[in-house]
């Protein structure tokens, strides 16, 4: 096993290529250990260089509605009125604390997504 820190894009791509080759190695083998270490190094590099930001509140709500096969009318039952849903989706109205609590409780949307700028 010849593993080194991932410091450059070239190191990153070489590590991914190597991981693809040994990905299905048995866990208790030398290549399995190498795959474990490489996956940790790759994840660390990606977290530092390719961070994934949480979606804004409107996108989080739309995504959850799609997952739950909900309509705007269904969402209006949670937020109060259909006109509020349209105003929120058009970014003309911000979510109130009560709306945030209801969305979290009823749709299980994380608070972090609902209060993000």
Backbone as a printed PyTorch tensor [residue, N CA C, xyz], in Angstrom:
tensor([[[  0.8570,  -1.1700,   0.0000],
         [  0.0000,   0.0000,   0.0000],
         [  0.9020,   1.2320,   0.0000]],

        [[  0.7290,   2.0670,  -1.0220],
         [  1.5340,   3.2720,  -1.1570],
         [  0.5920,   4.4670,  -1.2420]],

        [[  0.1500,   4.9440,  -0.0930],
         [ -0.8310,   6.0340,  -0.0510],
         [ -0.1580,   7.3010,   0.4360]],

        [[ -0.5270,   8.4290,  -0.1880],
         [ -0.0230,   9.7300,   0.2360],
         [ -1.1880,  10.7100,   0.3090]],

        [[ -0.9630,  11.8210,   0.9450],
         [ -1.9980,  12.8420,   1.0830],
         [ -2.4110,  13.3560,  -0.2910]],

        [[ -3.6650,  13.7410,  -0.4080],
         [ -4.1770,  14.3130,  -1.6550],
         [ -4.0630,  15.8250,  -1.5330]],

        [[ -3.1560,  16.4020,  -2.3330],
         [ -2.8920,  17.8430,  -2.2410],
         [ -3.2590,  18.6060,  -3.5000]],

        [[ -3.3270,  17.9090,  -4.6260],
         [ -3.5980,  18.5820,  -5.9000],
         [ -4.7350,  17.8690,  -6.6250]],

        [[ -5.2270,  18.5190,  -7.6700],
         [ -6.2680,  17.9050,  -8.5020],
         [ -5.7500,  16.6100,  -9.1270]],

        [[ -4.4990,  16.6040,  -9.5310],
         [ -3.9060,  15.4040, -10.1240],
         [ -3.8820,  14.2620,  -9.1060]],

        [[ -3.4910,  14.5720,  -7.8710],
         [ -3.5200,  13.5580,  -6.8020],
         [ -4.9450,  13.0330,  -6.6200]],

        [[ -5.8760,  13.9520,  -6.6460],
         [ -7.2910,  13.6070,  -6.4570],
         [ -7.7650,  12.6410,  -7.5490]],

        [[ -7.5040,  12.9650,  -8.8040],
         [ -7.9460,  12.1090,  -9.9020],
         [ -7.2410,  10.7530,  -9.8920]],

        [[ -5.9730,  10.7340,  -9.5470],
         [ -5.2620,   9.4570,  -9.4520],
         [ -5.8290,   8.5970,  -8.3240]],

        [[ -6.1880,   9.2350,  -7.2210],
         [ -6.7780,   8.5000,  -6.0960],
         [ -8.1240,   7.9060,  -6.4700]],

        [[ -8.9180,   8.6600,  -7.2010],
         [-10.2230,   8.1440,  -7.6460],
         [-10.0320,   6.9630,  -8.5900]],

        [[ -9.0910,   7.0910,  -9.5260],
         [ -8.8140,   5.9800, -10.4490],
         [ -8.4120,   4.7200,  -9.6920]],

        [[ -7.5500,   4.9000,  -8.7070],
         [ -7.0950,   3.7470,  -7.9210],
         [ -8.2490,   3.1460,  -7.1280]],

        [[ -9.0630,   4.0040,  -6.5310],
         [-10.2050,   3.5160,  -5.7580],
         [-11.1780,   2.7380,  -6.6460]],

        [[-11.3900,   3.1940,  -7.8650],
         [-12.2650,   2.4730,  -8.7960],
         [-11.7460,   1.0630,  -9.0550]],

        [[-10.4260,   0.9070,  -9.1190],
         [ -9.8390,  -0.4060,  -9.3800],
         [ -9.9900,  -1.3630,  -8.2030]],

        [[ -9.8970,  -0.8360,  -6.9840],
         [ -9.8870,  -1.7140,  -5.8030],
         [-11.1750,  -1.6300,  -4.9800]],

        [[-12.1690,  -0.9800,  -5.5120],
         [-13.4000,  -0.7200,  -4.7630],
         [-14.0520,  -1.9920,  -4.2190]],

        [[-14.0560,  -3.0380,  -4.9760],
         [-14.7300,  -4.2800,  -4.5740],
         [-13.7910,  -5.2910,  -3.9090]],

        [[-12.6450,  -4.8300,  -3.4610],
         [-11.7070,  -5.7300,  -2.7750],
         [-12.3140,  -6.1900,  -1.4480]],

        [[-11.9990,  -7.4040,  -1.0350],
         [-12.4960,  -7.8870,   0.2620],
         [-12.0410,  -6.9740,   1.4040]],

        [[-12.9210,  -6.7870,   2.3860],
         [-12.6370,  -5.8680,   3.4920],
         [-11.3710,  -6.2290,   4.2650]],

        [[-11.1290,  -7.4900,   4.4600],
         [ -9.9940,  -7.9130,   5.2870],
         [ -8.7120,  -8.1380,   4.4700]],

        [[ -8.6420,  -7.5220,   3.3090],
         [ -7.4410,  -7.6510,   2.4760],
         [ -6.6580,  -6.3370,   2.5040]],

        [[ -5.4350,  -6.3960,   1.9820],
         [ -4.6140,  -5.1860,   1.9090],
         [ -5.2650,  -4.1450,   1.0040]],

        [[ -5.8180,  -4.5920,  -0.1200],
         [ -6.4970,  -3.6560,  -1.0230],
         [ -7.7760,  -3.1070,  -0.3860]],

        [[ -8.4400,  -3.9010,   0.4190],
         [ -9.6250,  -3.4190,   1.1250],
         [ -9.2690,  -2.3140,   2.0990]],

        [[ -8.1650,  -2.4870,   2.8110],
         [ -7.6810,  -1.4440,   3.7190],
         [ -7.3000,  -0.1870,   2.9410]],

        [[ -6.6480,  -0.3950,   1.8110],
         [ -6.2560,   0.7380,   0.9610],
         [ -7.4950,   1.4900,   0.4810]],

        [[ -8.5350,   0.7680,   0.1010],
         [ -9.7780,   1.4070,  -0.3470],
         [-10.3990,   2.2380,   0.7710]],

        [[-10.3740,   1.7190,   1.9910],
         [-10.9080,   2.4610,   3.1320],
         [-10.1630,   3.7770,   3.3350]],

        [[ -8.8460,   3.7080,   3.3150],
         [ -8.0280,   4.9050,   3.5370],
         [ -8.2140,   5.8950,   2.3880]],

        [[ -8.2070,   5.4010,   1.1610],
         [ -8.3930,   6.2830,   0.0100],
         [ -9.7510,   6.9880,   0.0580]],

        [[-10.7920,   6.2700,   0.4270],
         [-12.1140,   6.8900,   0.4670],
         [-12.1640,   8.0100,   1.5050]],

        [[-11.4710,   7.8410,   2.6160],
         [-11.4050,   8.8910,   3.6420],
         [-10.6430,  10.1090,   3.1090]],

        [[ -9.5150,   9.8670,   2.4580],
         [ -8.7280,  10.9690,   1.9000],
         [ -9.4900,  11.7070,   0.8030]],

        [[-10.1670,  10.9720,  -0.0480],
         [-10.9410,  11.5790,  -1.1260],
         [-12.0790,  12.4120,  -0.5470]],

        [[-12.7720,  11.8740,   0.4350],
         [-13.8740,  12.6070,   1.0640],
         [-13.3720,  13.9110,   1.6920]],

        [[-12.2460,  13.8540,   2.3740],
         [-11.6660,  15.0570,   2.9870],
         [-11.3280,  16.0940,   1.9230]],

        [[-10.7160,  15.6740,   0.8460],
         [-10.3560,  16.5940,  -0.2340],
         [-11.6140,  17.2180,  -0.8450]],

        [[-12.6370,  16.4080,  -1.0870],
         [-13.8820,  16.9230,  -1.6700],
         [-14.5790,  17.8980,  -0.7290]],

        [[-14.5830,  17.5970,   0.5640],
         [-15.2090,  18.5000,   1.5330],
         [-14.5260,  19.8670,   1.5390]],

        [[-13.2080,  19.8670,   1.3740],
         [-12.4590,  21.1220,   1.3910],
         [-12.5380,  21.8850,   0.0700]],

        [[-12.5730,  21.1640,  -1.0510],
         [-12.4930,  21.8230,  -2.3580],
         [-13.8110,  21.8830,  -3.1290]],

        [[-14.7600,  21.0540,  -2.7680],
         [-16.0500,  21.0240,  -3.4580],
         [-17.1960,  20.9810,  -2.4430]],

        [[-17.2820,  21.9860,  -1.5860],
         [-18.3330,  21.9370,  -0.5610],
         [-19.7230,  22.0110,  -1.2000]],

        [[-20.6470,  21.2750,  -0.6040],
         [-22.0330,  21.2800,  -1.0740],
         [-22.8370,  22.1030,  -0.0840]],

        [[-23.3780,  23.1930,  -0.5670],
         [-24.1470,  24.0600,   0.3060],
         [-25.5830,  23.5670,   0.4020]],

        [[-26.1870,  23.8190,   1.5510],
         [-27.5860,  23.4460,   1.7460],
         [-28.4590,  24.2720,   0.8030]],

        [[-29.5530,  23.6950,   0.3200],
         [-30.4430,  24.4590,  -0.5600],
         [-31.1290,  25.5660,   0.2190]],

        [[-31.6000,  26.5910,  -0.4880],
         [-32.3540,  27.6260,   0.2150],
         [-33.7250,  27.0670,   0.5880]],

        [[-34.4520,  27.7920,   1.3930],
         [-35.7170,  27.3040,   1.9430],
         [-36.7210,  26.9300,   0.8490]],

        [[-36.8590,  27.7670,  -0.1510],
         [-37.8370,  27.5030,  -1.2180],
         [-37.4920,  26.2180,  -1.9610]],

        [[-36.2280,  26.0450,  -2.2820],
         [-35.8150,  24.8290,  -2.9830],
         [-35.9820,  23.6000,  -2.1030]],

        [[-35.7130,  23.7380,  -0.8180],
         [-35.8910,  22.6170,   0.1100],
         [-37.3660,  22.2190,   0.1920]],

        [[-38.2410,  23.2020,   0.2260],
         [-39.6800,  22.9270,   0.2860],
         [-40.1390,  22.2510,  -1.0050]],

        [[-39.7370,  22.7860,  -2.1380],
         [-40.1270,  22.1970,  -3.4280],
         [-39.6320,  20.7550,  -3.5460]],

        [[-38.3970,  20.5220,  -3.1260],
         [-37.8330,  19.1840,  -3.1960],
         [-38.6320,  18.2210,  -2.3350]],

        [[-38.9460,  18.6350,  -1.1190],
         [-39.7110,  17.7680,  -0.2160],
         [-41.1170,  17.5360,  -0.7440]],

        [[-41.7230,  18.5550,  -1.3230],
         [-43.0590,  18.3950,  -1.9190],
         [-43.0120,  17.3540,  -3.0350]],

        [[-41.9860,  17.4220,  -3.8430],
         [-41.8350,  16.4580,  -4.9390],
         [-41.6800,  15.0450,  -4.3830]],

        [[-40.8670,  14.9050,  -3.3430],
         [-40.6730,  13.5900,  -2.7280],
         [-41.9820,  13.0260,  -2.1910]],

        [[-42.8050,  13.8970,  -1.6390],
         [-44.0490,  13.4640,  -0.9990],
         [-45.2510,  13.5390,  -1.9430]],

        [[-44.9990,  13.8890,  -3.2070],
         [-46.0520,  14.0230,  -4.2100],
         [-47.1520,  14.9760,  -3.7260]],

        [[-46.7240,  16.1310,  -3.2390],
         [-47.6510,  17.1380,  -2.7110],
         [-47.9280,  18.2070,  -3.7460]],

        [[-49.0980,  18.8010,  -3.6420],
         [-49.4590,  19.9330,  -4.4980],
         [-49.3210,  21.2220,  -3.6850]],

        [[-49.4360,  22.3540,  -4.3680],
         [-49.4150,  23.6360,  -3.6660],
         [-50.6030,  23.7400,  -2.7120]],

        [[-51.6910,  23.1340,  -3.0950],
         [-52.8830,  23.1380,  -2.2400],
         [-52.6080,  22.3820,  -0.9330]],

        [[-51.8760,  21.2590,  -1.0390],
         [-51.4930,  20.5090,   0.1640],
         [-50.5930,  21.3610,   1.0640]],

        [[-49.6630,  22.0830,   0.4310],
         [-48.7560,  22.9240,   1.1980],
         [-49.5050,  24.0850,   1.8510]],

        [[-50.5250,  24.5760,   1.1710],
         [-51.3160,  25.6790,   1.7210],
         [-51.9700,  25.2820,   3.0420]],

        [[-52.2780,  24.0120,   3.2060],
         [-52.8630,  23.5480,   4.4680],
         [-51.8680,  23.6860,   5.6170]],

        [[-50.6040,  23.6540,   5.2920],
         [-49.5580,  23.7860,   6.3100],
         [-49.2280,  25.2650,   6.5510]],

        [[-49.2140,  26.0570,   5.4810],
         [-48.7960,  27.4530,   5.5820],
         [-49.9390,  28.4340,   5.7890]],

        [[-51.1410,  28.0240,   5.5210],
         [-52.2720,  28.9220,   5.7550],
         [-53.1230,  29.1730,   4.5320]],

        [[-52.5690,  29.7730,   3.4890],
         [-53.3320,  30.1230,   2.2930],
         [-52.5240,  29.8110,   1.0410]],

        [[-53.2360,  29.5410,  -0.0560],
         [-52.5400,  29.2930,  -1.3240],
         [-51.7880,  30.5280,  -1.7900]],

        [[-52.3370,  31.7070,  -1.5150],
         [-51.6420,  32.9310,  -1.9280],
         [-50.2970,  33.0560,  -1.2160]],

        [[-50.2130,  32.5810,   0.0210],
         [-48.9350,  32.6080,   0.7480],
         [-47.9190,  31.6890,   0.0800]],

        [[-48.3840,  30.5410,  -0.3660],
         [-47.4830,  29.6000,  -1.0400],
         [-46.8840,  30.2710,  -2.2720]],

        [[-47.7360,  30.9160,  -3.0620],
         [-47.2450,  31.5990,  -4.2720],
         [-46.2700,  32.7170,  -3.9160]],

        [[-46.5920,  33.4960,  -2.8940],
         [-45.7050,  34.5840,  -2.4870],
         [-44.3550,  34.0460,  -2.0230]],

        [[-44.3670,  32.9460,  -1.2950],
         [-43.1180,  32.3520,  -0.8210],
         [-42.3220,  31.7910,  -1.9960]],

        [[-42.9930,  31.0710,  -2.8900],
         [-42.2950,  30.4960,  -4.0430],
         [-41.7530,  31.5790,  -4.9750]],

        [[-42.4160,  32.7250,  -5.0330],
         [-41.9480,  33.8480,  -5.8570],
         [-40.9920,  34.7510,  -5.0910]],

        [[-40.6810,  34.3470,  -3.8670],
         [-39.7350,  35.0390,  -3.0000],
         [-40.1790,  36.4570,  -2.6560]],

        [[-41.4820,  36.6510,  -2.5630],
         [-42.0380,  37.9450,  -2.1680],
         [-42.3850,  37.9720,  -0.6930]],

        [[-42.4190,  36.8140,  -0.0580],
         [-42.7220,  36.7110,   1.3670],
         [-41.7260,  35.7390,   1.9870]],

        [[-41.2390,  36.1070,   3.1530],
         [-40.3290,  35.2230,   3.8920],
         [-41.1490,  34.3120,   4.7950]],

        [[-40.5520,  33.1990,   5.1500],
         [-41.2010,  32.2720,   6.0670],
         [-41.2380,  32.8800,   7.4680]],

        [[-42.3630,  32.7140,   8.1320],
         [-42.4550,  33.1430,   9.5250],
         [-41.9620,  32.0090,  10.4150]],

        [[-41.7440,  32.3150,  11.6700],
         [-41.3140,  31.2990,  12.6160],
         [-42.3410,  30.1740,  12.7110]],

        [[-43.6030,  30.5390,  12.7070],
         [-44.6690,  29.5250,  12.7680],
         [-44.6260,  28.6200,  11.5330]],

        [[-44.4190,  29.2040,  10.3660],
         [-44.3360,  28.4120,   9.1280],
         [-43.1450,  27.4560,   9.1850]],

        [[-42.0150,  27.9690,   9.6560],
         [-40.8090,  27.1470,   9.7490],
         [-41.0540,  25.9600,  10.6670]],

        [[-41.6660,  26.2250,  11.7980],
         [-41.9560,  25.1360,  12.7370],
         [-42.8970,  24.1110,  12.1140]],

        [[-43.9430,  24.5720,  11.4270],
         [-44.9010,  23.6540,  10.7920],
         [-44.2350,  22.8330,   9.6900]],

        [[-43.4060,  23.4710,   8.8770],
         [-42.7210,  22.7470,   7.8000],
         [-41.7720,  21.6940,   8.3680]],

        [[-41.0970,  22.0550,   9.4270],
         [-40.1920,  21.0890,  10.0550],
         [-40.9770,  19.9260,  10.6580]],

        [[-42.0280,  20.2410,  11.3510],
         [-42.8130,  19.2120,  12.0350],
         [-43.5520,  18.3020,  11.0490]],

        [[-44.1810,  18.8880,  10.0430],
         [-45.0470,  18.1010,   9.1610],
         [-44.3390,  17.5250,   7.9390]],

        [[-43.3000,  18.2070,   7.4730],
         [-42.5860,  17.7260,   6.2800],
         [-41.1840,  17.2240,   6.5980]],

        [[-40.7740,  17.3770,   7.8450],
         [-39.4450,  16.9110,   8.2880],
         [-38.3040,  17.5760,   7.5190]],

        [[-38.5000,  18.8480,   7.1690],
         [-37.4320,  19.6100,   6.5260],
         [-36.5350,  20.1440,   7.6390]],

        [[-35.2310,  19.9420,   7.5470],
         [-34.3340,  20.4130,   8.6130],
         [-34.4260,  21.9380,   8.7950]],

        [[-34.3590,  22.3470,  10.0430],
         [-34.3950,  23.7710,  10.3480],
         [-33.3070,  24.5290,   9.5860]],

        [[-32.1300,  23.9280,   9.4560],
         [-31.0050,  24.5890,   8.7880],
         [-31.3620,  25.0020,   7.3570]],

        [[-32.1370,  24.1760,   6.6750],
         [-32.5350,  24.4910,   5.2960],
         [-33.5870,  25.5770,   5.2610]],

        [[-34.4300,  25.6220,   6.2800],
         [-35.5290,  26.5880,   6.3010],
         [-35.0910,  27.9880,   6.7210]],

        [[-33.9920,  28.0790,   7.4670],
         [-33.5740,  29.3980,   7.9290],
         [-32.3420,  29.9170,   7.2120]],

        [[-31.8010,  29.1520,   6.2740],
         [-30.6140,  29.5830,   5.5270],
         [-30.9590,  30.7940,   4.6690]],

        [[-29.9670,  31.6720,   4.4770],
         [-30.1750,  32.8590,   3.6290],
         [-30.3700,  32.4680,   2.1880]]])
